[in-house]
Amino acid sequence: MAKSSYLPQEDALFATWLSNFNTKLPFYTITFGLSAAQMATVSTDTFNFIYWYGQSELFKTESKERVAYKDMQRMGPLGIPPTLAPTAPVIPIAPAGVVPGIEPRIRILVQYIKNHPNYTVSIGQDLDIIGSEIVIDLPSLKPILTLVKLGAGIEVQWKKGVAHALRIEKAVIITAGPPPVWNFLSIDTEPHYLDMTPITTSQIWQYRAVYMMNDGLVGQFSDVSQIAVG
């Protein structure tokens, strides 16, 4: 079963993950034959990122305070006593700088650990380097279509996600014509699909689609999207 990345995307969670990894990794120095240089790199990377993440959050707060103070100075309300202006924050001394690429370096080290003969699942859990299982609710999968007019035709835009392909159907509405009939248009394996059907009269083109996995249909049909052509 597929797993999500063990590294969080959010900076706050990544900082917490780094702190845990840096704290527990020394217990496995001998297990994986890690050098002093490797351990030092993890430590300096961790403190560096945590420091600059904290600084970014601090200045977000400082910016909000200054905007609020500026707005109050300009608009009031009238009749309130003067308030103290925001003061400059105390900035702790920055740690030694590191070359860019903290996350790529961590990923290389983690891959080395996972490939090591002494690696076990329990160690992976302790270091938090095992992603969680991705549970896919196949019956609820439903594509979202966006139609864009291009010089060559109509582009049906969609996101692939976990699916292998998209089965696209099309209906053509002609004024005073018969009710539209859905016809198979294409199976698209990579977004996006360009419909280059010649346009001869003013029509409305409707599209709907459903995801495919392993040559079978999964989930629900998209909502119908339509566009005027001609």
Secondary structure, DSSP 8 states (H G I E B T S, - for coil): --B--SS-SSHHHHHHHHHHHHHHGGGGHHHHT--HHHHHHHHHHHHHHHHHHHHHHHHHHHHHHHHHHHHHHHH--TT--------------------S-HHHHHHHHHHHHHHSTT--HHHHHHHT-S--B----GGG-----EEEEETTEEEEE---TT-SEEEEEEEEE-TTS-----EEEEEESSS-EEE-----S-EEEEEEEEEEETTEEES-----EEEEE-
